[in-house]
Amino acid sequence: MPTRKLRKPMTIIVVNNHGGAIFSNLPLADKVETSIMHQYFYTSHNISIGELCMAHGYDS
């Protein structure tokens, strides 16, 4: 029997705020250059969670 049939149903909830900048609240954010924060901490993206799920065979 395929492994996929043996799995239990699961619901995954994703909150997608497109990379929301939560790290700007860290004390570090005031001590380093903005360019460093953008390069290493801010992770904005254009990913559609629904399309990503569908690409892997899951309903969104």
N, C-alpha and C positions, 0 to 999 in steps of 0.2 A: 504494500500500500504506500502511495507517495507520502512523504513527510508532511506535505502541506495539509493533507486530510487528517492527520493525527493531531494537529495543533488545536488548541482551545480558542474560542472567540476572544478577541481583545479589542478594546476601544482605546485609541491614542488621541489625546487632545493636544493640539499644537497652538500656541499663541505666537503668531508671527507678526511682530512689529517692525519688520524689515531692518533688524539690527539695532534697535533702539538706543544706543549710547548710554547704557546703565553705568558704564565705567567712568563716565564724566563726573559721577558723584564720589569717586574715590579721592582721598587726600592726594594721591599721586598726580591726579589730573592738573592740579594747580602748580606742580613742581617740574613738569616736563614740557617740552615744546609741543605745540598743537600738532605739528607734523608727525611726531612720535606717537601721539595718541591716535591719530587717524591711521597710521600704518599698522600699529600693533594691537589696538584695543577696539576701535570702532569697526564693526563688521557689517556695514550695510550691504544689501544684496537685492536682487530682483527675482528671487526664486519664488515660484508659485508652489506652495505645498500640495495643492490639489493636483497639479500636473506632475509633480514628483511622485506622488502616490500612484497615479494612473500609469506612469512609466514603469513602475515596479509591480503592476498588476493588482493594486489595491483600490478600493472605492475611497473617494474623498468626501 
